[in-house]
C-alpha cells in the first residue's frame, strides 16, 4: 500500500500519554469483575463489550464521559500514527465527495489513539475490545496494539488490512450521520435478543460495505493499492467473522449469537462496496439474503 506522502488528517487525537482516566459508566464505577465478564462475553459470544457493560450497569445507555484527558497531535516521528492519519484523511476525502453527491455535507469524526483504557461517551473503552466507534461523542477509538494482535493472533497481517479496520469504524460514523444508527437503536427496544443480534449483524455488514466503498474510491483517486492488498483486507474480514472467532474461542459456532456476521458474509459485503462504490448497494437492511 503506497500511502507515504499523502495528506494527513487534523482529526487524530493522541491520548497515549494521558492515562486512562475516568472508569465510570452511567455515573457508576465498573469493578474488575464486570470488566472481565464483558471481555469474555465480547470474545466468546461476539457481543460488543460496551453493550455488556451498559447492561451490567443497569441501563441500556446514557453513559457519559466522566473525564477525558487532553490530547495532542501525534509526534512527527511515529510511523504508525502517521499511517492512521493518512488513512483517516483519505476517508474524509472519500466521504466528503460521497455526501456532496447526495447534496449533503460530511462531518469528519475524530480518531483518538490511546493505550490500555479510555473513557468515552459510550462507557470505558478497553484495548482488549479492539477498535470501536462511539456515536455519543462521534469518535473512533484505537489502541495501536490491536494491529499487533491482528498480525500475531488473528492471522491478519498487512497495512491494507489495518486500513480496512479504520475504514470499517468510520463506516459506523457514516451510519450515524445518515440516521441509521438512531433508527436501529429505536428498534432494539421492541425486539427479542435474537432479533437484536440479527440487527447488529446488518449494521456491521453495512459498515463493511462502506469500508469497501472507501477502498473503491480511494483506489480510483490514489491508485495506492499494490498486489496482495485487497486480499489482505478480505483475509482480515474473514479472520474477524463471528463463526471464525467462535470456532477459535470455544470450538463451536452458535449462529444465533452472531453480532457481526460470518466470515463469508463480511467478505461478501466488503467486496460489494469495493466493486460498486455505491451507497445504494450497501443496503443490508433491505437484503433478504446476507
MIDODO-979999 format. One record per residue: residue number from 0; x, y, z of N, C-alpha, C in turn. Coordinates in steps of 0.001 Angstrom, whole numbers. Layout:
BEGIN
(site NUM; (X; Y; Z); (X; Y; Z); (X; Y; Z))
...
This chain:
BEGIN
(site 0; (857; -1195; 0); (0; 0; 0); (891; 1243; 0))
(site 1; (781; 2036; -1059); (1674; 3188; -1243); (1036; 4456; -655))
(site 2; (1136; 4585; 653); (445; 5683; 1324); (1357; 6848; 1689))
(site 3; (2655; 6645; 1667); (3584; 7690; 2098); (3457; 8938; 1218))
(site 4; (3543; 10099; 1857); (3487; 11351; 1138); (2090; 11903; 935))
(site 5; (1070; 11177; 1384); (-307; 11642; 1238); (-689; 12546; 2405))
(site 6; (-1774; 13269; 2223); (-2253; 14203; 3246); (-2584; 13478; 4550))
(site 7; (-2248; 14121; 5668); (-2597; 13588; 6987); (-3781; 14354; 7562))
(site 8; (-4611; 13659; 8312); (-5788; 14279; 8909); (-5409; 15135; 10115))
(site 9; (-6160; 16209; 10325); (-6007; 17036; 11530); (-6897; 16521; 12658))
(site 10; (-7609; 15414; 12429); (-8607; 14934; 13387); (-8142; 13755; 14234))
(site 11; (-6825; 13522; 14260); (-6287; 12464; 15113); (-5865; 13055; 16450))
(site 12; (-6395; 12493; 17521); (-6045; 12904; 18884); (-5142; 11832; 19500))
(site 13; (-4031; 12238; 20049); (-3093; 11299; 20661); (-3181; 11415; 22179))
(site 14; (-3850; 10437; 22792); (-4006; 10425; 24246); (-3209; 9287; 24868))
(site 15; (-2214; 8794; 24165); (-1476; 7628; 24655); (-657; 7925; 25900))
(site 16; (-307; 9176; 26144); (476; 9524; 27335); (-376; 10197; 28397))
(site 17; (-1704; 10202; 28156); (-2570; 10915; 29082); (-3214; 10061; 30140))
(site 18; (-2990; 8734; 30103); (-3611; 7864; 31096); (-5034; 7550; 30730))
(site 19; (-5593; 6521; 31369); (-6955; 6088; 31075); (-8003; 7021; 31603))
(site 20; (-7825; 7487; 32835); (-8798; 8401; 33421); (-10148; 7758; 33604))
(site 21; (-11061; 8470; 34225); (-12458; 8038; 34320); (-12600; 6695; 34990))
(site 22; (-13280; 5773; 34284); (-13504; 4456; 34832); (-14941; 4273; 35241))
(site 23; (-15849; 5094; 34737); (-17246; 5033; 35127); (-18132; 4933; 33898))
(site 24; (-19241; 4254; 34042); (-20267; 4206; 33009); (-21567; 4603; 33663))
(site 25; (-22255; 5587; 33076); (-23543; 5997; 33629); (-23443; 6521; 35045))
(site 26; (-22258; 7011; 35424); (-22110; 7592; 36744); (-21765; 6587; 37832))
(site 27; (-21615; 5294; 37457); (-21272; 4280; 38454); (-19950; 3632; 38092))
(site 28; (-19209; 3199; 39109); (-17919; 2571; 38870); (-18079; 1171; 38309))
(site 29; (-17089; 742; 37510); (-17076; -622; 36976); (-15997; -1389; 37708))
(site 30; (-16391; -2472; 38363); (-15419; -3300; 39064); (-14670; -4191; 38096))
(site 31; (-13567; -4752; 38594); (-12761; -5645; 37760); (-13591; -6828; 37285))
(site 32; (-14466; -7338; 38137); (-15296; -8480; 37748); (-16171; -8159; 36556))
(site 33; (-16746; -6968; 36529); (-17600; -6556; 35413); (-16811; -6477; 34117))
(site 34; (-15592; -5945; 34216); (-14766; -5822; 33020); (-14409; -7197; 32480))
(site 35; (-14050; -8132; 33356); (-13709; -9484; 32916); (-14895; -10145; 32225))
(site 36; (-16085; -10014; 32816); (-17289; -10575; 32203); (-17506; -9978; 30827))
(site 37; (-17327; -8678; 30714); (-17547; -8002; 29435); (-16575; -8499; 28375))
(site 38; (-15307; -8631; 28745); (-14317; -9066; 27770); (-14552; -10509; 27346))
(site 39; (-14891; -11385; 28285); (-15189; -12772; 27935); (-16408; -12847; 27040))
(site 40; (-17427; -12063; 27370); (-18628; -12051; 26545); (-18340; -11560; 25151))
(site 41; (-17519; -10525; 25054); (-17205; -9968; 23746); (-16416; -10944; 22889))
(site 42; (-15450; -11618; 23494); (-14590; -12516; 22718); (-15289; -13824; 22365))
(site 43; (-15990; -14427; 23328); (-16571; -15749; 23097); (-17907; -15680; 22379))
(site 44; (-18743; -14711; 22767); (-20095; -14684; 22236); (-20298; -13629; 21156))
(site 45; (-19297; -12865; 20841); (-19427; -11888; 19778); (-20241; -10677; 20145))
(site 46; (-20364; -10374; 21437); (-21153; -9242; 21895); (-20245; -8052; 22152))
(site 47; (-20673; -6871; 21745); (-19904; -5652; 21997); (-19724; -5466; 23504))
(site 48; (-18480; -5469; 24012); (-18277; -5322; 25456); (-18888; -4053; 26035))
(site 49; (-18936; -2962; 25255); (-19553; -1738; 25765); (-21033; -1946; 26034))
(site 50; (-21683; -2771; 25205); (-23089; -3090; 25424); (-23264; -3884; 26707))
(site 51; (-22383; -4867; 26913); (-22464; -5688; 28128); (-22259; -4825; 29365))
(site 52; (-21290; -3914; 29329); (-21041; -3048; 30473); (-22256; -2177; 30758))
(site 53; (-22951; -1741; 29702); (-24161; -961; 29888); (-25239; -1770; 30586))
(site 54; (-25364; -3054; 30225); (-26365; -3911; 30856); (-25987; -4195; 32308))
(site 55; (-24690; -4426; 32569); (-24252; -4676; 33936); (-24469; -3457; 34813))
(site 56; (-24412; -2286; 34193); (-24592; -1053; 34931); (-26062; -803; 35260))
(site 57; (-26947; -1582; 34631); (-28363; -1461; 34945); (-29141; -632; 33962))
(site 58; (-28513; -226; 32857); (-29213; 578; 31866); (-28689; 311; 30493))
(site 59; (-29473; 636; 29476); (-29072; 383; 28108); (-28364; 1546; 27468))
(site 60; (-28091; 2608; 28185); (-27417; 3748; 27555); (-27245; 4861; 28553))
(site 61; (-27061; 6037; 28044); (-26938; 7202; 28914); (-25574; 7379; 29524))
(site 62; (-24598; 6557; 29083); (-23260; 6706; 29632); (-22681; 8050; 29245))
(site 63; (-21949; 8657; 30178); (-21364; 9953; 29910); (-19889; 9930; 30279))
(site 64; (-19111; 10685; 29543); (-17687; 10775; 29838); (-17495; 11475; 31179))
(site 65; (-16793; 10810; 32106); (-16513; 11428; 33397); (-15291; 12340; 33305))
(site 66; (-14310; 11874; 32564); (-13101; 12683; 32385); (-12333; 12123; 31206))
(site 67; (-11966; 12972; 30281); (-11149; 12562; 29153); (-9947; 13492; 29112))
(site 68; (-8773; 12917; 29329); (-7559; 13719; 29413); (-7312; 14458; 28099))
(site 69; (-6697; 15624; 28161); (-6375; 16370; 26935); (-5506; 15532; 26003))
(site 70; (-5677; 15750; 24730); (-4899; 15016; 23741); (-4126; 16001; 22868))
(site 71; (-3064; 15498; 22243); (-2246; 16331; 21368); (-2190; 15700; 19987))
(site 72; (-1526; 16345; 19072); (-1280; 15762; 17767); (-224; 14663; 17915))
(site 73; (-308; 13586; 17129); (731; 12545; 17197); (2093; 13126; 16839))
(site 74; (3163; 12601; 17422); (4506; 13109; 17110); (4898; 12810; 15671))
(site 75; (5727; 13649; 15111); (6128; 13527; 13711); (6837; 12209; 13412))
(site 76; (7585; 11707; 14372); (8394; 10519; 14112); (7715; 9201; 14384))
(site 77; (6393; 9181; 14477); (5662; 7949; 14788); (5041; 7411; 13501))
(site 78; (5645; 6379; 12894); (5151; 5901; 11595); (3750; 5304; 11655))
(site 79; (3413; 4609; 12747); (2082; 4029; 12842); (1005; 5108; 12943))
(site 80; (1260; 6115; 13774); (301; 7212; 13901); (186; 7971; 12578))
(site 81; (1274; 8100; 11864); (1258; 8780; 10569); (400; 7998; 9579))
(site 82; (540; 6683; 9589); (-265; 5825; 8722); (-1751; 5997; 9022))
(site 83; (-2108; 5968; 10307); (-3500; 6143; 10706); (-4027; 7500; 10238))
(site 84; (-3194; 8532; 10380); (-3596; 9885; 9978); (-3848; 9979; 8475))
(site 85; (-3019; 9289; 7703); (-3189; 9298; 6249); (-4463; 8564; 5855))
(site 86; (-4699; 7406; 6447); (-5911; 6639; 6129); (-7153; 7431; 6518))
(site 87; (-7137; 8034; 7711); (-8288; 8815; 8149); (-8526; 9989; 7201))
(site 88; (-7454; 10644; 6781); (-7592; 11767; 5848); (-8259; 11318; 4555))
(site 89; (-7892; 10132; 4095); (-8473; 9658; 2848); (-9943; 9284; 3016))
(site 90; (-10322; 8761; 4192); (-11754; 8516; 4428); (-12511; 9843; 4401))
(site 91; (-11877; 10901; 4892); (-12511; 12229; 4864); (-12761; 12679; 3427))
(site 92; (-11765; 12462; 2575); (-11903; 12855; 1174); (-13004; 12053; 480))
(site 93; (-12985; 10745; 713); (-13963; 9872; 59); (-15385; 10203; 492))
(site 94; (-15606; 10316; 1799); (-16979; 10508; 2275); (-17455; 11945; 2074))
(site 95; (-16541; 12891; 2021); (-16943; 14257; 1673); (-17509; 14290; 266))
(site 96; (-16848; 13583; -661); (-17327; 13527; -2041); (-18634; 12752; -2138))
(site 97; (-18736; 11657; -1401); (-19965; 10853; -1429); (-21159; 11652; -904))
(site 98; (-20960; 12347; 202); (-22052; 13138; 788); (-22412; 14313; -124))
(site 99; (-21400; 14923; -739); (-21657; 16029; -1658); (-22507; 15575; -2835))
(site 100; (-22276; 14352; -3307); (-23060; 13835; -4428); (-24517; 13608; -4043))
(site 101; (-24774; 13513; -2727); (-26145; 13359; -2240); (-26735; 14692; -1787))
(site 102; (-26001; 15787; -2028); (-26470; 17101; -1622); (-26341; 17363; -147))
(site 103; (-25389; 16689; 502); (-25212; 16840; 1943); (-23756; 17159; 2255))
(site 104; (-23489; 17424; 3536); (-22134; 17768; 3972); (-21636; 16734; 4974))
(site 105; (-20464; 16229; 4744); (-19872; 15232; 5628); (-19147; 15912; 6784))
(site 106; (-19407; 15446; 7993); (-18695; 15921; 9182); (-17762; 14810; 9652))
(site 107; (-16487; 15040; 9543); (-15498; 14000; 9844); (-15451; 13695; 11339))
(site 108; (-15219; 12436; 11701); (-15073; 12089; 13113); (-13660; 12372; 13604))
(site 109; (-13505; 12438; 14894); (-12180; 12427; 15492); (-11752; 10969; 15662))
(site 110; (-10469; 10718; 15595); (-9923; 9396; 15902); (-8958; 9567; 17052))
(site 111; (-9238; 8895; 18163); (-8444; 9067; 19385); (-7577; 7833; 19621))
(site 112; (-6269; 8041; 19596); (-5320; 6983; 19928); (-5163; 6926; 21442))
(site 113; (-5159; 5719; 21986); (-4999; 5581; 23436); (-4283; 4277; 23749))
(site 114; (-3911; 4098; 24992); (-3320; 2849; 25459); (-4096; 2330; 26650))
(site 115; (-4412; 1060; 26632); (-4999; 410; 27802); (-6474; 650; 27976))
(site 116; (-6840; 1856; 28414); (-8247; 2172; 28641); (-8476; 3649; 28368))
(site 117; (-9755; 3974; 28116); (-10076; 5354; 27764); (-11551; 5603; 28019))
(site 118; (-11897; 6640; 28794); (-13308; 6975; 29000); (-13905; 7551; 27723))
(site 119; (-15123; 7153; 27416); (-15813; 7633; 26228); (-17259; 7938; 26595))
(site 120; (-17992; 8529; 25675); (-19414; 8791; 25906); (-20236; 7509; 25851))
(site 121; (-19600; 6399; 25472); (-20282; 5102; 25425); (-19846; 4193; 26567))
(site 122; (-19045; 4689; 27479); (-18531; 3873; 28569); (-17017; 3796; 28510))
(site 123; (-16448; 3037; 29411); (-14995; 2912; 29468); (-14512; 1974; 28382))
(site 124; (-13697; 2489; 27480); (-13150; 1665; 26419); (-11879; 980; 26876))
(site 125; (-11699; -262; 26451); (-10529; -1039; 26820); (-9850; -1555; 25557))
(site 126; (-8533; -1619; 25578); (-7789; -2055; 24403); (-8206; -3450; 23961))
(site 127; (-8556; -4316; 24927); (-8932; -5691; 24598); (-10213; -5772; 23782))
(site 128; (-10970; -4680; 23725); (-12197; -4681; 22928); (-11891; -4534; 21442))
(site 129; (-10694; -4067; 21120); (-10418; -3744; 19738); (-10904; -2341; 19404))
(site 130; (-10685; -1864; 18192); (-11138; -531; 17791); (-12663; -444; 17842))
(site 131; (-13193; 736; 18142); (-14645; 906; 18165); (-14997; 2361; 17898))
(site 132; (-16257; 2560; 17497); (-16783; 3892; 17271); (-17843; 4185; 18313))
(site 133; (-17804; 5387; 18879); (-18795; 5799; 19863); (-19650; 6911; 19266))
(site 134; (-20930; 6641; 18983); (-21785; 7690; 18430); (-22054; 8824; 19408))
(site 135; (-21892; 8557; 20716); (-22153; 9581; 21718); (-21227; 10779; 21604))
(site 136; (-19966; 10551; 21223); (-19023; 11657; 21044); (-18469; 11701; 19615))
(site 137; (-18983; 10814; 18762); (-18595; 10750; 17352); (-17081; 10630; 17183))
(site 138; (-16513; 9679; 17931); (-15078; 9421; 17837); (-14819; 7941; 17577))
(site 139; (-13764; 7686; 16808); (-13224; 6342; 16650); (-12102; 6190; 17672))
(site 140; (-12095; 5068; 18383); (-11069; 4813; 19404); (-10190; 3650; 18960))
(site 141; (-8891; 3844; 19065); (-7949; 2846; 18571); (-6721; 2763; 19457))
(site 142; (-6459; 1569; 19974); (-5177; 1267; 20600); (-4343; 581; 19530))
(site 143; (-3218; 1177; 19160); (-2419; 667; 18054); (-1912; -750; 18301))
(site 144; (-1955; -1203; 19543); (-1572; -2580; 19833); (-2468; -3592; 19147))
(site 145; (-3675; -3157; 18733); (-4581; -4069; 18046); (-4006; -4527; 16714))
(site 146; (-3202; -3689; 16082); (-2589; -4085; 14817); (-1621; -5247; 15036))
(site 147; (-936; -5259; 16178); (-80; -6406; 16516); (-924; -7650; 16746))
(site 148; (-2070; -7467; 17405); (-2981; -8588; 17632); (-3485; -9153; 16312))
(site 149; (-3810; -8275; 15377); (-4264; -8733; 14064); (-3230; -9635; 13415))
(site 150; (-1982; -9228; 13508); (-917; -9975; 12860); (-587; -11267; 13606))
(site 151; (-432; -11191; 14931); (98; -12328; 15684); (-964; -13312; 16156))
(site 152; (-2193; -12832; 16438); (-3214; -13719; 17000); (-4366; -14000; 16048))
(site 153; (-4686; -13038; 15190); (-5836; -13221; 14301); (-5426; -13688; 12908))
(site 154; (-4134; -13674; 12611); (-3689; -14111; 11295); (-4085; -13166; 10189))
(site 155; (-4077; -11849; 10498); (-4488; -10848; 9507); (-3433; -9750; 9412))
(site 156; (-2286; -10035; 8792); (-1224; -9030; 8661); (-1494; -8091; 7490))
(site 157; (-683; -7070; 7376); (-742; -6182; 6221); (-1344; -4828; 6527))
(site 158; (-773; -3778; 5921); (-1243; -2424; 6183); (-2651; -2180; 5646))
(site 159; (-2988; -2789; 4510); (-4329; -2545; 3993); (-5381; -3216; 4861))
(site 160; (-5016; -4312; 5522); (-5909; -4924; 6494); (-6168; -3955; 7648))
(site 161; (-5129; -3253; 8073); (-5269; -2250; 9121); (-6138; -1090; 8647))
(site 162; (-5928; -686; 7403); (-6728; 402; 6844); (-8194; 11; 6761))
(site 163; (-8464; -1247; 6429); (-9840; -1744; 6383); (-10522; -1602; 7740))
(site 164; (-9794; -1908; 8814); (-10357; -1802; 10163); (-10743; -351; 10468))
(site 165; (-9870; 585; 10123); (-10175; 2005; 10340); (-11377; 2421; 9503))
(site 166; (-11394; 2000; 8242); (-12495; 2359; 7348); (-13821; 1771; 7831))
(site 167; (-13774; 586; 8428); (-14989; -30; 8980); (-15554; 819; 10107))
(site 168; (-14689; 1282; 11016); (-15168; 2104; 12127); (-15684; 3451; 11626))
(site 169; (-15034; 4016; 10624); (-15545; 5251; 10018); (-16896; 4971; 9363))
(site 170; (-17074; 3749; 8858); (-18362; 3360; 8301); (-19487; 3482; 9314))
(site 171; (-19185; 3181; 10577); (-20196; 3364; 11630); (-20516; 4844; 11822))
(site 172; (-19515; 5691; 11646); (-19761; 7129; 11741); (-20679; 7582; 10604))
(site 173; (-20459; 7055; 9424); (-21322; 7372; 8284); (-22757; 6957; 8589))
(site 174; (-22928; 5779; 9175); (-24267; 5328; 9578); (-24893; 6304; 10564))
(site 175; (-24086; 6797; 11485); (-24578; 7744; 12478); (-25050; 9034; 11802))
(site 176; (-24251; 9553; 10872); (-24608; 10784; 10174); (-25852; 10604; 9311))
(site 177; (-26058; 9408; 8784); (-27201; 9142; 7918); (-28467; 8810; 8702))
(site 178; (-28366; 8739; 10039); (-29531; 8444; 10866); (-29823; 6968; 11018))
(site 179; (-28971; 6114; 10458); (-29187; 4665; 10528); (-29001; 4159; 11950))
(site 180; (-27981; 4662; 12626); (-27698; 4232; 13997); (-28890; 4504; 14907))
(site 181; (-29465; 5677; 14791); (-30585; 6056; 15649); (-31814; 5185; 15369))
(site 182; (-32067; 4880; 14111); (-33216; 4043; 13764); (-33063; 2630; 14310))
(site 183; (-31847; 2110; 14218); (-31586; 759; 14727); (-31743; 719; 16244))
(site 184; (-31209; 1721; 16936); (-31325; 1751; 18392); (-32788; 1842; 18826))
(site 185; (-33592; 2584; 18073); (-35018; 2692; 18397); (-35719; 1352; 18223))
(site 186; (-35254; 552; 17267); (-35861; -756; 17022); (-35471; -1786; 18068))
(site 187; (-34285; -1633; 18649); (-33779; -2641; 19575); (-34701; -2869; 20770))
(site 188; (-35303; -1785; 21257); (-36153; -1908; 22442); (-37434; -2666; 22200))
(site 189; (-37762; -2916; 20940); (-39005; -3600; 20609); (-38767; -4995; 20047))
(site 190; (-37561; -5515; 20236); (-37229; -6799; 19639); (-36672; -7765; 20673))
(site 191; (-36637; -9036; 20319); (-36053; -10061; 21178); (-34534; -10011; 21071))
(site 192; (-33862; -10756; 21939); (-32401; -10775; 21906); (-31897; -11306; 20570))
(site 193; (-32539; -12347; 20048); (-32122; -12906; 18764); (-32298; -11884; 17644))
(site 194; (-33391; -11132; 17685); (-33628; -10106; 16675); (-32641; -8959; 16809))
(site 195; (-32269; -8631; 18041); (-31255; -7591; 18252); (-29914; -8022; 17670))
(site 196; (-29556; -9282; 17860); (-28318; -9794; 17274); (-28363; -9715; 15749))
(site 197; (-29518; -10074; 15185); (-29662; -10028; 13726); (-29543; -8596; 13204))
(site 198; (-30092; -7636; 13958); (-29950; -6227; 13588); (-28483; -5815; 13619))
(site 199; (-27782; -6238; 14665); (-26366; -5896; 14796); (-25563; -6417; 13612))
(site 200; (-25899; -7631; 13160); (-25205; -8203; 12014); (-25375; -7305; 10787))
(site 201; (-26600; -6824; 10560); (-26849; -5973; 9400); (-26112; -4633; 9523))
(site 202; (-26032; -4115; 10756); (-25279; -2881; 10985); (-23805; -3087; 10642))
(site 203; (-23231; -4174; 11135); (-21807; -4417; 10927); (-21481; -4720; 9471))
(site 204; (-22337; -5478; 8805); (-22084; -5797; 7403); (-22190; -4546; 6531))
(site 205; (-23087; -3628; 6896); (-23156; -2379; 6147); (-21882; -1562; 6341))
(site 206; (-21340; -1558; 7564); (-20066; -860; 7801); (-18950; -1496; 6993))
(site 207; (-18986; -2818; 6816); (-18011; -3489; 5951); (-18167; -3021; 4510))
(site 208; (-19422; -2906; 4057); (-19691; -2449; 2702); (-19216; -1011; 2516))
(site 209; (-19444; -172; 3520); (-18967; 1208; 3459); (-17439; 1248; 3407))
(site 210; (-16783; 324; 4128); (-15317; 244; 4050); (-14897; -119; 2629))
(site 211; (-15698; -973; 1970); (-15414; -1320; 585); (-15555; -123; -340))
(site 212; (-16562; 726; -83); (-16722; 1952; -877); (-15492; 2827; -729))
(site 213; (-14999; 2956; 514); (-13778; 3741; 721); (-12640; 3169; -109))
(site 214; (-12468; 1836; -82); (-11377; 1214; -828); (-11536; 1464; -2327))
(site 215; (-12766; 1381; -2818); (-13044; 1621; -4237); (-12663; 3042; -4647))
(site 216; (-13169; 4018; -3887); (-12950; 5423; -4244); (-11505; 5849; -4026))
(site 217; (-10891; 5359; -2953); (-9506; 5755; -2684); (-8568; 5189; -3742))
(site 218; (-8857; 3997; -4218); (-8019; 3426; -5268); (-8171; 4207; -6566))
(site 219; (-9391; 4651; -6859); (-9601; 5433; -8071); (-8849; 6767; -8031))
(site 220; (-8816; 7372; -6850); (-8177; 8685; -6735); (-6679; 8604; -6466))
(site 221; (-6259; 7568; -5744); (-4856; 7473; -5320); (-4057; 6419; -6082))
(site 222; (-4732; 5339; -6465); (-4016; 4233; -7095); (-2949; 3653; -6204))
(site 223; (-3237; 3611; -4897); (-2182; 3246; -3948); (-2179; 1769; -3565))
(site 224; (-3096; 978; -4122); (-3124; -441; -3796); (-2071; -1195; -4594))
(site 225; (-1409; -2121; -3922); (-407; -2957; -4554); (-888; -4400; -4558))
(site 226; (-152; -5259; -5226); (-509; -6671; -5307); (-645; -7266; -3908))
(site 227; (-1774; -7910; -3652); (-1997; -8557; -2363); (-2732; -7702; -1357))
(site 228; (-2894; -6397; -1616); (-3547; -5512; -644); (-5013; -5883; -427))
(site 229; (-5754; -6038; -1521); (-7173; -6388; -1385); (-7321; -7732; -700))
(site 230; (-6457; -8654; -1049); (-6513; -9977; -427); (-6283; -9893; 1069))
(site 231; (-5403; -8975; 1511); (-5141; -8841; 2949); (-6365; -8298; 3674))
(site 232; (-7107; -7391; 3035); (-8332; -6873; 3647); (-9403; -7954; 3702))
(site 233; (-9536; -8731; 2630); (-10515; -9814; 2614); (-10159; -10870; 3655))
(site 234; (-8867; -11115; 3825); (-8442; -12057; 4863); (-8779; -11533; 6248))
(site 235; (-8593; -10218; 6461); (-8941; -9628; 7759); (-10433; -9780; 8031))
(site 236; (-11261; -9533; 7007); (-12707; -9699; 7161); (-13042; -11140; 7513))
(site 237; (-12307; -12075; 6922); (-12528; -13495; 7214); (-12153; -13824; 8649))
(site 238; (-11013; -13335; 9106); (-10499; -13697; 10426); (-11332; -13128; 11568))
(site 239; (-12082; -12034; 11317); (-12893; -11457; 12388); (-14380; -11735; 12196))
(site 240; (-14695; -12727; 11360); (-16075; -13178; 11264); (-16488; -13882; 12547))
(site 241; (-17766; -13787; 12906); (-18237; -14397; 14156); (-17968; -15892; 14203))
(site 242; (-18191; -16587; 13093); (-18001; -18033; 13101); (-16538; -18400; 13315))
(site 243; (-15637; -17660; 12683); (-14208; -17933; 12847); (-13755; -17663; 14282))
(site 244; (-14179; -16522; 14850); (-13790; -16189; 16225); (-14366; -17175; 17225))
(site 245; (-15629; -17569; 17035); (-16248; -18517; 17959); (-15571; -19882; 17875))
(site 246; (-15240; -20296; 16667); (-14594; -21593; 16499); (-13237; -21608; 17200))
(site 247; (-12501; -20507; 17104); (-11198; -20419; 17765); (-11343; -20384; 19282))
(site 248; (-12380; -19672; 19773); (-12517; -19446; 21208); (-13155; -20611; 21937))
(site 249; (-14164; -21237; 21307); (-14921; -22254; 22024); (-15104; -23558; 21270))
(site 250; (-14535; -23639; 20069); (-14584; -24888; 19327); (-15902; -25196; 18654))
(site 251; (-16858; -24286; 18737); (-18139; -24487; 18073); (-18729; -23147; 17671))
(site 252; (-19690; -23207; 16754); (-20301; -21997; 16214); (-21764; -21940; 16625))
(site 253; (-22184; -20784; 17132); (-23571; -20574; 17568); (-24133; -19404; 16760))
(site 254; (-24742; -19671; 15601); (-25170; -18595; 14697); (-26122; -17587; 15320))
(site 255; (-26995; -18034; 16227); (-27961; -17091; 16799); (-27315; -16029; 17682))
(site 256; (-26051; -16235; 18049); (-25353; -15232; 18852); (-24479; -14315; 17996))
(site 257; (-24483; -14505; 16696); (-23684; -13644; 15817); (-24140; -12191; 15969))
(site 258; (-23172; -11279; 16031); (-23492; -9853; 16061); (-22754; -9078; 14968))
(site 259; (-21798; -9722; 14298); (-21023; -9037; 13252); (-21133; -9713; 11892))
(site 260; (-21621; -10938; 11856); (-21724; -11665; 10602); (-20644; -12711; 10454))
(site 261; (-20936; -13713; 9633); (-19961; -14767; 9390); (-18816; -14241; 8529))
(site 262; (-17757; -15018; 8448); (-16612; -14623; 7621); (-17038; -14434; 6176))
(site 263; (-17841; -15359; 5657); (-18284; -15265; 4262); (-19130; -14014; 4038))
(site 264; (-19999; -13693; 4996); (-20836; -12505; 4862); (-20002; -11229; 4882))
(site 265; (-19021; -11160; 5754); (-18198; -9964; 5856); (-17399; -9751; 4578))
(site 266; (-16878; -10829; 4022); (-16149; -10736; 2763); (-17081; -10286; 1643))
(site 267; (-18284; -10876; 1599); (-19248; -10562; 541); (-19602; -9078; 528))
(site 268; (-19892; -8524; 1704); (-20344; -7128; 1749); (-19204; -6139; 1564))
(site 269; (-18016; -6470; 2053); (-16871; -5612; 1761); (-16611; -5601; 259))
(site 270; (-16650; -6770; -361); (-16406; -6865; -1797); (-17473; -6124; -2600))
(site 271; (-18713; -6152; -2105); (-19786; -5454; -2810); (-19512; -3950; -2869))
(site 272; (-19120; -3373; -1742); (-18778; -1951; -1737); (-17549; -1666; -2575))
(site 273; (-16572; -2572; -2522); (-15330; -2402; -3270); (-15590; -2395; -4771))
(site 274; (-16485; -3244; -5227); (-16730; -3377; -6661); (-17656; -2299; -7202))
(site 275; (-18627; -1852; -6388); (-19613; -898; -6908); (-19301; 552; -6555))
(site 276; (-18787; 783; -5356); (-18539; 2154; -4907); (-19808; 2945; -4694))
(site 277; (-20931; 2261; -4525); (-22230; 2929; -4430); (-22915; 2640; -3102))
(site 278; (-23371; 3691; -2425); (-24056; 3531; -1143); (-25323; 2700; -1290))
(site 279; (-26040; 2848; -2406); (-27309; 2121; -2578); (-27098; 614; -2624))
(site 280; (-25901; 172; -2941); (-25606; -1260; -2976); (-25224; -1799; -1599))
(site 281; (-25250; -944; -580); (-24884; -1356; 775); (-26097; -1452; 1705))
(site 282; (-27281; -1588; 1149); (-28497; -1655; 1958); (-28682; -3053; 2533))
(site 283; (-27958; -3346; 3595); (-28081; -4667; 4225); (-29449; -4865; 4861))
(site 284; (-30111; -3770; 5226); (-31415; -3874; 5901); (-32540; -4271; 4931))
(site 285; (-32317; -4030; 3660); (-33313; -4419; 2666); (-32997; -5737; 1983))
(site 286; (-31864; -6335; 2346); (-31446; -7574; 1702); (-32123; -8798; 2329))
(site 287; (-32704; -9633; 1513); (-33300; -10877; 2033); (-32220; -11877; 2422))
(site 288; (-31179; -11893; 1650); (-30077; -12853; 1885); (-28810; -12069; 2173))
(site 289; (-28202; -12323; 3331); (-26950; -11652; 3676); (-25750; -12478; 3223))
